[in-house]
């Protein structure tokens, strides 16, 4: 049992992405890299509104833009791409796949950007998710301490 526990802990430290479930995410809007960032409102001044992201390989991604719904299928590596010709202005976008959902407003064009809010940093952008390695290490240390303490308890009480 101990060998299995330590082997699992070893694998989780060496290959953290291999044991964690891959998720549904948005990586790019045109040339704008949004990987790991969450926002309820994105501003993009470019002309290319192509969206790209990742999901489970072979899964369907539903793309709802201003109430018009389309679907795309991820390739064997899990990458999906959706191209559209959006006009300048605000667009309500809802992306979903496998029970996960990403919803935001996309504002296209320079004249629609509130540059004062962008420069002051008063937007609603959340920080990117961190590396799970520290969590896995702390979990492993906790398991070792619990099992070690149980063993000492059993030895002291002669069970």
C-alpha positions as CSV (number, residue, x, y, z in Angstrom):
1,X,0.0,0.0,0.0
2,X,2.8,2.4,0.9
3,X,4.6,1.7,-2.4
4,X,1.4,2.5,-4.3
5,X,0.9,5.7,-2.4
6,X,4.5,6.9,-2.9
7,X,4.4,5.9,-6.6
8,X,1.3,7.9,-7.1
9,X,2.8,10.9,-5.3
10,X,5.9,10.5,-7.4
11,X,3.9,10.5,-10.6
12,X,1.9,13.5,-9.5
13,X,5.0,15.5,-8.9
14,X,6.8,14.5,-12.1
15,X,3.8,14.7,-14.4
16,X,1.3,17.2,-12.8
17,X,-0.5,17.9,-16.1
18,X,-0.8,14.2,-17.0
19,X,-2.9,13.4,-13.9
20,X,-5.0,16.6,-13.9
21,X,-8.1,16.8,-16.0
22,X,-7.7,19.0,-19.0
23,X,-10.2,21.8,-19.1
24,X,-12.1,23.9,-21.5
25,X,-10.4,27.3,-22.1
26,X,-10.1,30.2,-24.4
27,X,-6.6,31.0,-25.5
28,X,-6.8,33.7,-28.2
29,X,-9.1,36.3,-29.6
30,X,-7.5,37.3,-32.9
31,X,-3.9,38.1,-32.0
32,X,-4.8,38.8,-28.3
33,X,-3.4,36.1,-26.0
34,X,-6.0,35.5,-23.2
35,X,-4.6,32.2,-22.0
36,X,-5.2,31.7,-18.3
37,X,-7.1,35.0,-18.0
38,X,-10.7,35.4,-17.1
39,X,-12.6,38.6,-17.9
40,X,-16.3,39.5,-18.3
41,X,-15.2,42.1,-21.0
42,X,-12.5,41.9,-23.6
43,X,-11.5,44.8,-25.9
44,X,-9.9,44.0,-29.2
45,X,-8.8,46.6,-31.8
46,X,-7.8,44.2,-34.5
47,X,-9.9,43.1,-37.5
48,X,-9.5,39.3,-36.9
49,X,-12.0,38.1,-34.4
50,X,-11.1,34.4,-34.7
51,X,-11.3,32.6,-31.3
52,X,-9.1,29.7,-30.4
53,X,-8.9,27.4,-27.3
54,X,-8.6,23.9,-25.9
55,X,-11.1,21.3,-24.8
56,X,-11.2,17.5,-24.7
57,X,-10.1,16.0,-28.0
58,X,-13.0,15.3,-30.3
59,X,-15.5,17.2,-28.1
60,X,-17.9,19.8,-29.4
61,X,-17.6,23.5,-28.5
62,X,-20.8,25.6,-28.7
63,X,-20.2,29.2,-29.8
64,X,-23.1,31.6,-29.2
65,X,-22.4,35.1,-30.5
66,X,-25.3,37.6,-30.1
67,X,-27.8,34.7,-30.0
68,X,-26.4,33.0,-33.1
69,X,-25.3,29.5,-32.2
70,X,-22.7,27.4,-34.0
71,X,-20.6,24.4,-33.0
72,X,-17.0,23.4,-33.8
73,X,-15.3,20.1,-33.0
74,X,-11.9,20.0,-31.4
75,X,-9.1,18.2,-33.3
76,X,-7.2,15.2,-31.9
77,X,-4.9,17.5,-29.8
78,X,-8.0,19.2,-28.3
79,X,-7.6,22.5,-30.1
80,X,-10.7,24.3,-31.4
81,X,-10.9,27.4,-33.7
82,X,-13.9,29.5,-34.6
83,X,-13.8,32.2,-37.2
84,X,-16.4,34.9,-37.7
85,X,-16.7,38.3,-39.4
86,X,-17.9,40.4,-36.4
87,X,-18.6,44.1,-36.9
88,X,-17.2,47.0,-34.8
89,X,-19.0,47.2,-31.5
90,X,-20.1,45.0,-28.5
91,X,-20.9,41.3,-28.9
92,X,-22.2,39.0,-26.2
93,X,-20.2,35.7,-26.5
94,X,-21.0,32.4,-24.7
95,X,-18.6,29.5,-25.3
96,X,-19.4,26.1,-23.8
97,X,-18.1,22.5,-23.9
98,X,-18.4,19.5,-21.6
99,X,-20.4,21.4,-18.9
100,X,-18.0,24.3,-18.7
101,X,-18.9,27.8,-19.9
102,X,-17.1,31.0,-20.7
103,X,-19.2,34.1,-21.1
104,X,-18.0,37.6,-21.9
105,X,-18.6,40.7,-23.9
106,X,-16.2,41.3,-26.8
107,X,-15.8,45.0,-27.9
108,X,-14.2,45.3,-31.3
109,X,-12.7,48.5,-32.6
110,X,-10.6,51.3,-31.2
111,X,-13.4,53.8,-30.8
112,X,-15.3,51.5,-28.4
113,X,-12.4,51.1,-25.9
114,X,-12.6,53.0,-22.6
115,X,-8.8,53.7,-22.5
116,X,-9.0,55.4,-19.1
117,X,-10.3,52.2,-17.5
118,X,-7.7,50.1,-19.4
119,X,-4.8,52.3,-18.3
120,X,-5.9,52.6,-14.7
121,X,-6.3,48.8,-14.4
122,X,-9.9,49.1,-13.1
123,X,-11.0,46.2,-15.3
124,X,-12.3,42.9,-14.0
125,X,-9.4,40.7,-15.0
126,X,-8.6,37.9,-12.6
127,X,-5.1,36.5,-12.1
128,X,-4.1,33.4,-14.0
129,X,-4.3,30.1,-12.1
130,X,-1.1,29.0,-10.5
131,X,1.0,25.9,-10.7
132,X,-0.6,22.9,-8.8
133,X,2.8,21.5,-7.8
134,X,2.9,23.1,-4.4
135,X,-0.6,21.8,-3.6
136,X,0.3,18.3,-4.6
137,X,3.5,18.4,-2.5
138,X,1.6,19.7,0.5
139,X,-1.0,17.0,0.1
140,X,1.7,14.3,-0.1
141,X,3.4,15.6,3.0
142,X,0.0,15.6,4.8
143,X,-0.7,12.0,3.8
144,X,2.8,10.9,5.0
145,X,2.3,12.7,8.3
146,X,-1.2,11.1,8.8
147,X,0.0,7.6,7.9
148,X,3.2,8.0,10.0
149,X,1.2,9.3,13.0
150,X,-1.2,6.4,12.7
151,X,1.6,3.9,12.7
152,X,3.1,5.5,15.8
153,X,-0.3,5.4,17.6
154,X,-0.7,1.7,16.8
155,X,2.8,0.9,18.1
156,X,2.3,2.9,21.3
157,X,-1.0,1.3,22.0
158,X,0.1,-2.2,20.9
159,X,-2.7,-2.8,18.4
